[in-house]
């Protein structure tokens, strides 16, 4: 996650060259003491922001209901509250975000297992589920680590080592508790108008998650590791991933309209094994529980720098208004053409429309 901030960083680093010393021009004047170079802060840039957004057509796999006309409703509105931190230091960058997603009633919290239905099969009017999701990415630039400019050529700005992790928790009956780590490289390229695009091929390992429906005892004693999981926890295989993010000001607009920018991201995550983690529950066709390649993307976000438009350049990006398109196929690695009872309806194979998310949403971001 390499935001540029090159001008700020360069200005801060240039302070190290300002140490001066002088000798008196006359014998009867004392020699001036050398001035101490100012200490640079550990973090050259710190950027903290909070956001609120509203997503009219979010999804949660397996959460769907039937409308009076017989059609399937696999979406739910979500309110999203986010905190984002970015910092730049001598050897790289750190990016951290944590979000809370508050769903509507079509994505219910426990003890409902589906909209209006509890685990006992009775009628229940459960509140919408709440999910907490956190993500961390850290880069270590090769130019900085090796004190060189060899990894800057043409549009290539830098190559970095990248590490990170994700985690989530949700209070629905499934009770997911995702924990994963990523590691690999990031290739940072410059775009026009002080923009950038970063491409990161990574190793992805979701080493832990939870699925209450596979827990031994829910549908009988079962055989741990074969027909059920002793505690509902599932571990997946390491796989590949590619993450891309970009940003660019719309600098080609007339000066009195240069308040707009575009950005986006995309992440592909390879198949990671059986979604239930239990061979006896595996199947074929619509009953397959094999994970599939997952695409989690926000291909475009259009941002209006409201604070710059009202108060000038000094307050650029203190208040942003934005609208974006979000597309997430095979959500959480679940095959949107299989996973009967979750992504499809057995035995017809009809889609529940809950394993693919496609929505336009918007929000406001405040920098502090």
C-alpha positions as CSV (number, residue, x, y, z in Angstrom):
1,X,0.0,0.0,0.0
2,X,2.5,2.6,-1.2
3,X,0.9,6.1,-1.3
4,X,3.4,8.5,-2.7
5,X,3.9,11.5,-0.4
6,X,7.2,11.9,-2.3
7,X,7.3,15.6,-1.9
8,X,6.7,15.5,1.8
9,X,9.2,12.7,2.3
10,X,11.8,14.4,0.2
11,X,11.4,17.7,2.2
12,X,11.7,15.9,5.5
13,X,14.8,13.9,4.4
14,X,16.5,17.1,3.0
15,X,16.7,18.4,6.6
16,X,19.5,16.0,7.2
17,X,21.7,17.9,4.8
18,X,21.3,21.3,6.6
19,X,24.1,20.8,9.2
20,X,26.4,23.8,8.8
21,X,29.5,25.1,10.4
22,X,31.4,28.4,10.0
23,X,34.8,29.9,10.9
24,X,35.2,33.5,12.1
25,X,36.6,35.9,9.5
26,X,38.6,37.9,12.2
27,X,41.0,36.6,14.8
28,X,39.3,38.4,17.6
29,X,35.9,36.6,17.0
30,X,35.2,33.2,18.5
31,X,34.8,30.2,16.3
32,X,31.1,29.4,15.7
33,X,30.0,26.0,17.0
34,X,28.7,23.6,14.4
35,X,24.9,23.4,14.3
36,X,23.5,20.0,15.1
37,X,21.5,18.3,12.4
38,X,17.8,18.2,13.3
39,X,16.5,14.8,14.4
40,X,14.1,13.4,11.8
41,X,10.9,11.9,13.2
42,X,10.6,8.1,13.0
43,X,7.4,8.5,10.9
44,X,7.8,10.9,7.9
45,X,4.1,10.8,7.2
46,X,1.1,9.8,9.3
47,X,-2.4,9.9,7.8
48,X,-5.4,8.9,9.8
49,X,-9.0,8.9,8.5
50,X,-12.5,7.8,9.4
51,X,-15.3,6.9,7.0
52,X,-19.0,6.2,6.9
53,X,-20.6,4.6,3.9
54,X,-23.9,3.0,3.0
55,X,-24.0,-0.1,0.8
56,X,-27.6,-0.8,-0.5
57,X,-26.9,-4.3,-1.9
58,X,-24.4,-6.1,0.3
59,X,-24.4,-9.9,0.6
60,X,-23.5,-12.6,3.2
61,X,-23.2,-16.2,1.8
62,X,-26.1,-18.3,2.8
63,X,-28.2,-15.4,3.9
64,X,-31.3,-15.1,1.6
65,X,-35.1,-15.0,1.7
66,X,-38.0,-15.5,-0.6
67,X,-40.1,-12.6,-1.7
68,X,-43.9,-12.9,-1.9
69,X,-43.7,-13.3,-5.7
70,X,-41.3,-16.3,-5.3
71,X,-38.1,-14.5,-6.3
72,X,-35.0,-14.7,-4.2
73,X,-33.6,-11.8,-2.2
74,X,-29.9,-12.5,-1.5
75,X,-28.9,-8.9,-0.6
76,X,-29.0,-6.7,2.5
77,X,-28.2,-3.1,3.1
78,X,-25.1,-2.5,5.2
79,X,-23.8,0.5,7.1
80,X,-20.0,0.6,7.2
81,X,-17.9,2.5,9.7
82,X,-14.1,2.5,9.0
83,X,-10.9,3.7,10.5
84,X,-7.8,3.8,8.3
85,X,-4.1,4.5,9.2
86,X,-1.2,5.0,6.8
87,X,2.4,5.9,7.7
88,X,5.6,6.3,5.8
89,X,9.0,5.7,7.5
90,X,12.6,5.4,6.3
91,X,12.3,1.9,4.9
92,X,8.7,1.5,3.8
93,X,5.0,2.0,4.6
94,X,2.4,0.6,6.9
95,X,-1.3,0.5,6.2
96,X,-4.1,-0.6,8.6
97,X,-7.8,-0.5,8.4
98,X,-10.6,-1.8,10.6
99,X,-14.3,-1.7,9.6
100,X,-17.6,-2.5,11.2
101,X,-20.4,-3.7,8.8
102,X,-23.9,-3.5,10.2
103,X,-26.4,-5.5,8.2
104,X,-30.1,-5.3,7.7
105,X,-32.6,-8.1,8.8
106,X,-31.9,-10.2,5.7
107,X,-28.5,-11.0,7.2
108,X,-29.5,-11.8,10.7
109,X,-27.5,-12.3,13.9
110,X,-27.5,-15.5,15.9
111,X,-29.6,-17.4,17.0
112,X,-31.2,-17.0,13.5
113,X,-29.7,-19.3,10.9
114,X,-31.6,-17.5,8.1
115,X,-33.9,-14.5,7.9
116,X,-36.8,-15.1,10.3
117,X,-35.7,-18.6,11.2
118,X,-33.9,-19.8,14.4
119,X,-31.7,-22.8,14.8
120,X,-34.7,-24.8,16.2
121,X,-36.7,-24.0,13.1
122,X,-38.9,-21.6,14.9
123,X,-39.9,-18.1,13.9
124,X,-37.4,-15.4,15.0
125,X,-37.0,-11.7,14.3
126,X,-33.3,-11.3,14.8
127,X,-31.4,-8.0,14.4
128,X,-29.0,-7.6,11.5
129,X,-25.5,-9.1,12.0
130,X,-22.5,-7.1,12.9
131,X,-19.1,-7.9,11.4
132,X,-15.7,-6.5,12.4
133,X,-13.0,-6.8,9.7
134,X,-9.3,-5.7,10.0
135,X,-6.5,-5.7,7.5
136,X,-2.8,-4.8,7.8
137,X,-0.2,-4.5,5.1
138,X,3.5,-3.4,5.5
139,X,6.1,-2.9,2.8
140,X,9.9,-2.7,2.9
141,X,11.3,-0.9,-0.2
142,X,14.4,-2.4,-1.9
143,X,15.7,1.1,-2.8
144,X,15.6,2.0,0.9
145,X,16.9,-1.3,2.3
146,X,19.9,-1.4,-0.1
147,X,20.4,2.4,-0.3
148,X,20.2,2.5,-4.1
149,X,18.0,3.7,-6.9
150,X,18.6,0.6,-9.0
151,X,14.9,-0.4,-8.6
152,X,13.6,2.8,-10.1
153,X,13.5,2.8,-13.9
154,X,11.0,4.2,-16.3
155,X,7.5,3.9,-14.7
156,X,8.7,1.5,-12.1
157,X,9.0,3.4,-8.8
158,X,10.2,0.7,-6.4
159,X,10.1,-3.0,-5.6
160,X,9.2,-3.9,-2.0
161,X,8.8,-6.9,0.3
162,X,5.2,-7.0,1.5
163,X,3.7,-8.8,4.5
164,X,0.3,-8.5,6.1
165,X,-2.6,-10.2,7.8
166,X,-6.4,-10.1,7.9
167,X,-8.9,-11.0,10.5
168,X,-12.7,-10.9,11.1
169,X,-15.4,-11.8,13.5
170,X,-19.2,-11.8,12.9
171,X,-22.1,-12.5,15.4
172,X,-24.2,-14.6,13.0
173,X,-24.8,-18.3,13.6
174,X,-21.9,-19.3,11.4
175,X,-19.7,-17.2,13.7
176,X,-16.8,-16.8,11.2
177,X,-13.4,-15.9,12.7
178,X,-11.1,-15.6,9.7
179,X,-7.3,-15.3,10.3
180,X,-4.9,-15.2,7.4
181,X,-1.4,-14.0,6.5
182,X,0.1,-12.8,3.2
183,X,3.7,-12.4,2.1
184,X,5.4,-11.6,-1.2
185,X,6.5,-8.7,-3.4
186,X,5.0,-5.4,-4.4
187,X,5.9,-3.6,-7.7
188,X,5.0,0.1,-7.5
189,X,4.5,2.0,-10.7
190,X,4.0,5.7,-11.3
191,X,0.9,7.0,-13.1
192,X,0.3,10.5,-14.5
193,X,-0.7,13.4,-12.3
194,X,1.2,12.1,-9.3
195,X,-0.7,8.8,-9.3
196,X,0.5,5.2,-8.7
197,X,-0.5,1.6,-9.3
198,X,0.9,-1.2,-7.1
199,X,0.9,-4.8,-8.1
200,X,1.6,-7.4,-5.4
201,X,2.0,-11.2,-6.1
202,X,1.6,-12.9,-2.8
203,X,1.4,-16.2,-0.9
204,X,-2.0,-16.3,1.0
205,X,-2.7,-18.7,3.9
206,X,-6.0,-18.7,5.7
207,X,-4.8,-20.8,8.6
208,X,-8.0,-20.5,10.7
209,X,-11.7,-19.8,10.4
210,X,-14.9,-21.0,12.0
211,X,-18.0,-22.6,10.7
212,X,-20.6,-23.5,13.4
213,X,-22.6,-25.7,10.9
214,X,-19.7,-28.2,10.8
215,X,-19.3,-28.4,14.5
216,X,-19.6,-31.9,16.0
217,X,-22.9,-32.2,18.0
218,X,-25.0,-29.8,16.0
219,X,-26.5,-32.6,13.8
220,X,-25.5,-35.6,16.0
221,X,-22.2,-36.7,17.5
222,X,-20.4,-37.3,14.2
223,X,-16.8,-38.3,13.7
224,X,-14.4,-35.5,14.3
225,X,-12.2,-34.7,11.2
226,X,-14.4,-36.9,9.0
227,X,-18.1,-35.9,9.2
228,X,-17.7,-32.8,11.4
229,X,-15.1,-30.5,13.1
230,X,-14.6,-30.9,16.8
231,X,-14.9,-27.2,17.5
232,X,-16.1,-25.9,14.2
233,X,-12.7,-24.5,13.3
234,X,-11.5,-24.9,9.7
235,X,-7.9,-24.6,8.4
236,X,-7.1,-24.1,4.7
237,X,-4.2,-24.7,2.4
238,X,-1.7,-22.0,1.4
239,X,-2.5,-20.6,-2.0
240,X,-1.6,-17.7,-4.4
241,X,-2.9,-14.2,-4.4
242,X,-2.5,-11.0,-6.4
243,X,-3.5,-7.6,-5.0
244,X,-3.6,-4.4,-7.0
245,X,-4.4,-0.8,-5.9
246,X,-4.2,2.5,-7.7
247,X,-4.8,6.2,-7.3
248,X,-4.7,9.2,-9.7
249,X,-5.8,12.8,-9.6
250,X,-7.8,13.9,-12.6
251,X,-5.2,16.6,-13.4
252,X,-6.4,17.0,-17.0
253,X,-9.4,18.9,-15.8
254,X,-9.4,22.7,-15.8
255,X,-7.8,24.3,-12.7
256,X,-11.2,25.3,-11.3
257,X,-12.3,21.7,-11.4
258,X,-9.3,19.9,-10.1
259,X,-11.1,18.5,-7.0
260,X,-11.6,15.0,-8.4
261,X,-9.6,11.8,-8.3
262,X,-10.1,8.1,-9.1
263,X,-8.8,5.0,-7.2
264,X,-9.5,1.3,-6.9
265,X,-8.3,-2.1,-5.9
266,X,-8.7,-5.8,-6.8
267,X,-7.6,-9.0,-5.1
268,X,-7.5,-12.5,-6.6
269,X,-7.2,-15.4,-4.1
270,X,-6.6,-18.9,-5.4
271,X,-8.5,-22.1,-4.3
272,X,-7.6,-22.9,-0.7
273,X,-9.1,-26.4,-0.2
274,X,-12.5,-27.7,1.0
275,X,-14.7,-25.1,2.5
276,X,-16.0,-27.4,5.2
277,X,-12.6,-29.0,5.9
278,X,-14.3,-32.4,6.3
279,X,-14.0,-35.1,3.5
280,X,-17.4,-36.7,4.3
281,X,-19.2,-33.5,3.5
282,X,-17.5,-33.0,0.1
283,X,-19.5,-33.6,-3.1
284,X,-19.7,-32.9,-6.8
285,X,-21.8,-30.6,-8.9
286,X,-23.9,-28.2,-7.0
287,X,-23.1,-30.1,-3.8
288,X,-19.3,-29.4,-4.2
289,X,-17.7,-27.7,-1.3
290,X,-14.4,-27.1,-3.0
291,X,-13.2,-23.5,-2.8
292,X,-12.8,-21.5,-6.0
293,X,-10.7,-18.5,-7.1
294,X,-12.1,-15.4,-5.3
295,X,-12.2,-11.9,-6.7
296,X,-12.7,-9.1,-4.2
297,X,-12.6,-5.7,-6.0
298,X,-13.6,-2.1,-6.0
299,X,-12.5,-1.4,-9.6
300,X,-13.3,2.4,-9.4
301,X,-14.0,5.0,-6.7
302,X,-14.7,8.6,-7.8
303,X,-13.7,11.1,-5.0
304,X,-14.6,14.7,-4.7
305,X,-12.2,16.7,-2.5
306,X,-14.9,18.8,-0.8
307,X,-12.6,20.5,1.7
308,X,-10.2,21.7,-1.1
309,X,-13.1,23.0,-3.1
310,X,-14.4,25.0,-0.2
311,X,-11.3,26.0,1.8
312,X,-8.4,25.7,-0.7
313,X,-5.3,23.5,-1.2
314,X,-4.2,23.7,2.4
315,X,-7.2,21.5,3.4
316,X,-6.9,19.0,0.6
317,X,-8.6,15.7,1.4
318,X,-9.7,16.7,4.9
319,X,-13.3,16.0,3.7
320,X,-13.9,13.6,0.8
321,X,-17.2,12.6,-0.7
322,X,-17.1,9.5,-2.9
323,X,-19.1,6.9,-4.8
324,X,-17.7,3.5,-5.8
325,X,-18.7,0.2,-7.4
326,X,-17.9,-3.0,-5.5
327,X,-17.8,-6.5,-7.1
328,X,-17.0,-9.7,-5.1
329,X,-17.3,-13.0,-6.8
330,X,-17.1,-16.4,-5.0
331,X,-17.2,-14.4,-1.7
332,X,-14.9,-16.0,0.9
333,X,-13.8,-18.6,-1.7
334,X,-17.3,-20.2,-1.9
335,X,-18.3,-21.4,-5.4
336,X,-21.2,-19.3,-6.5
337,X,-22.3,-22.1,-8.8
338,X,-22.2,-24.8,-6.1
339,X,-22.3,-25.0,-2.3
340,X,-25.9,-26.2,-2.1
341,X,-27.7,-24.6,0.8
342,X,-25.4,-21.6,0.7
343,X,-24.8,-20.3,-2.8
344,X,-27.4,-22.5,-4.6
345,X,-30.7,-24.3,-3.7
346,X,-30.7,-28.0,-3.7
347,X,-31.8,-29.9,-5.8
348,X,-32.6,-27.3,-8.4
349,X,-29.2,-25.5,-8.4
350,X,-31.0,-22.1,-8.4
351,X,-28.7,-19.4,-7.2
352,X,-29.3,-17.8,-3.8
353,X,-27.6,-14.7,-5.1
354,X,-25.7,-14.4,-1.8
355,X,-22.2,-15.5,-2.9
356,X,-21.6,-12.7,-5.4
357,X,-21.7,-9.0,-4.3
358,X,-22.4,-6.3,-6.9
359,X,-23.3,-2.9,-5.6
360,X,-22.8,0.8,-6.0
361,X,-22.2,2.6,-2.7
362,X,-21.1,5.9,-1.4
363,X,-19.7,7.6,1.7
364,X,-17.8,10.4,3.4
365,X,-14.2,10.3,4.7
366,X,-12.7,12.7,7.2
367,X,-9.0,13.2,7.8
368,X,-7.7,14.2,11.3
